[in-house]
Amino acid sequence: MIAIVDYKVGNLGSIQNMLKKIGERSIVTSDPKELSNAKKIILPGVGAFDSGIKNLKKYNLWEVLNQKALIEKTPILGICLGMQLLCNSSEEGKEKGLGWINAEVKKFHFLENRFKSPHMGWNYTYQQKESKLLKNMYENPKFYFVHSFYVDVKDASLLTKSNYSFDFDSSVEKENILGVQFHPEKSHKYGMKLLDNFVKNY
């Protein structure tokens, strides 16, 4: 069973619907006991970094997520804000992140007026290493983005880059810990293939 973490920061139904399309059962939960029994976990999210971290602690999800990720090595996929929460910290707030990925979250700053924040819409990804998450992916993969902050990876977990005025890190993979800045649940066949790979290859 896949558990989609509900910590009150985003619409989770579209992720569950996409999983249903690929034939995978899932639950949306904020119950630590249900999370502790999950075979795979998706950590979604939209909004501010600090509120995301505070809500993980408020709903007693912080400890069980660390247990699952670091001790049990359960496959975990962070999406959008969920990916950012995997990092050490964010320019958006003062809270410390989960710290599973050695990375910092930074705010977009542009010298050219034609680039606006948030970065919104379809964009390409450029794979930096082999990954089961991107196995047999469609040619020239593109995904749907909505974000004003991006992840700056400091270790070998970098999986893909994308370009919006400059190259930024758009996904990560470190053993059982994965994160994507884009929204696979809004990315049609590309997102469906990525989620199918997460379900079947980890």
Number of C-alpha atoms within 10 A of each C-alpha: 15 21 24 24 26 22 24 15 18 12 12 18 12 12 22 19 15 20 19 12 12 13 11 16 13 19 16 18 14 18 16 16 11 14 23 18 13 17 16 23 26 24 23 26 25 16 14 16 24 17 16 22 21 15 16 21 13 12 14 15 22 16 11 16 22 16 14 21 18 13 9 12 15 21 21 26 23 24 25 26 25 25 27 32 32 28 22 17 23 23 13 14 14 10 17 16 22 17 15 16 25 18 23 20 23 16 15 18 12 13 7 8 6 7 13 14 13 13 17 14 13 15 15 17 20 17 17 15 12 10 14 14 20 21 14 11 15 12 7 10 16 21 22 20 22 16 18 16 23 22 27 17 20 11 11 13 20 24 24 20 17 19 13 14 14 9 10 17 21 26 26 28 22 14 13 16 21 26 29 25 26 27 19 24 23 17 20 14 16 21 21 19 20 20 23 20 18 20 20 10 13 14
